[in-house]
Amino acid sequence: MATLRDLWSRTEAFLAKLFRREPPAPGRFETGGKGSFRGFLAVAPWILPQRDYLVYVPKGHSTWRRSPLVVLIHGCKQTPEDIAAGTRIAKLADELGCLVLLPRQKDGANAWGCWNWFDRGTARGWGEAAIVAAQIKTVRQAYRIDKRRVFVAGMSSGGSLAAILGVRRPDLVAGTFIHSGIACGAASSPLTALTVTSKGADTDVVQIGTDARAAADPSSLPVPLMAIQGSLDSVVPPINAVQLVRQYLALNAHPAATSGPSAELPPSDRAATTTTGDGRQVTTREWTSGSRLVARHVLIDGLGHAWSGGDDQYPYNDAHGPDATTLLGAFVRSALQ
């Protein structure tokens, strides 16, 4: 009888804990690291193919249900801590109930702390793209992530790496949010990377999107794109966002992919211009397939090379609206419906 009483006591204690209404656990950052045998770089072959990362676990997170994941990749001369603070991503994660994976570039892999989007292997889905893909799989398993709800976002070189993941790994990615980034495979070699950054691709990025579609499992597509671009960005000028849109239209087989001059946005299915409270004009264009978003292009008048609506105490953030983090949240919410 003593054994039965002990068992009942333990059951009562478990049920009381399970149904007790306690304040939700606060959000927290946790550290980790992961590598890939495919992660070596041609531009820095001496660097081991492993990168550390942060994971933000949101307020009240429970492993009883599978959660979405946002992968947020920092830009040049930034750290995961910088982009997390500047974008206020933890607040959004708490609201959405999603986890956030923040990869960290390794010292020595790039002189400016950039991600090597121009490395040929990375542009094909190996290199640093393979390393972040391995991190996604590790975090997905460790935190019970819904593998159908993984969204990749990034700023500048981080946005360029996010673009590669969307094109090369649609099996892992449900959508891409790219702020001031560059299309997958835009540079024909590392030697042309600076020219490509300032003037646009020296490759056929639309064909790269078309070829990636042919190689992908059709069930993994579409991978919708949201591209945020500042009109005054002299580091990554607006031509790059145009090419991103065209590449993702091709990836997702939208008929507008090849229409019109390649340096201009093709005719959109919807377009609207609004003005923020602080006087900035924002032009949004969308391409859809039925009721599904294929690509959204947001051009922000007067914005330079900075995260729109960010905390300008941190580098590469502009406090003026619109708030790109809010736009990211809306993009993720729409895909979760």
C-alpha positions, 0 to 999 in steps of 0.5 A: 500500500505504501507504494500505491500511496507514493505513486498517488502522491507523485501523480498529485504533485505532477498534476498540481505543477502542470495546471498551476497558474504561474507567471510564464518563465522569462525569455533567455539567451542560450549559446551553442555551436555547430559545424558541417563537413561541407562548410570549408571556404575557398576564400579562407580554407584555414578556418574550421567549418564551425560557427557559434550561435545564440538562441533566444528562447521566448517568454513562456516557451514550452516544449509541449508544442512545436514552435516557429523559428526565425534565423536572424543573421547579422551583417558586417562589423556586427555580432549576434548581440548587436543585431538582437539589440538593434532590431529588438528581436526578443520582443517580437519573439515573445509576441510570436512565441517563436525562437530565434537563432542568431549565427555568429561569424568567426574571427578570421573568416572575414576581415570585416566580420562579414558572411562570405556570400561571394564564396563559390561554395557558399553560393552553391549551398555549401560553405557558410550556408551549409554551416547555418543549415546544420545549425538550423537542424540542430536547434530544430531538434533541440527545441522542438521546432516545427520544421515547416515554419523556419524563416530566415532573415538577415541584414547586409551580408547576413541578408545575402546569406539568407538569400542563399539559404532560401534558394539552395535549401528550400527544404529548410526554409519557409520564407526569407526576409532580406534587409539590404542584401544581395541575390544568391550567386550574384558574384562570379568570383570573390574578386568581383564582390565589391563591384557587384555590391555597388553595381549589381550582379555580374551573373544571371541571377534569374537563371540561378533561381530557375536552375534552383527550382529545377533541382528542388523538391516541388513540395518545398516551394514556394519560398516567399521573399520580403526584400527591404531596401533603402533608397539612399543605400550606397553600400548595397544600392537598390539594384540588388533588391531588384535582382533579389525579387527577380531571382525569387520570382524565378525560383517560385515560377512567377511569370513576371520573373523575366519581363521588362529590363533586368535593372527594373522591377517587373510589373507587380500584382499589387502596389501601394505608397504610404508615408510614415509618421516621420515623413518617409515615403514607403513603396510596397510592391507584391507578386502573388500566386493565387492567394499566396505571396511570392515576393514583396519589395519595400523601398524606403525613401531616405534610408541608407544602409541601416535596419529601418526602425532599429535602435540607433544606439547600435551601428547600422540601425536607423530610428526612423520608420517604418519598423523593419522588425514589425514588418518581419513579424507581419511577414511571419504571421501571414505565413503561419496562417 
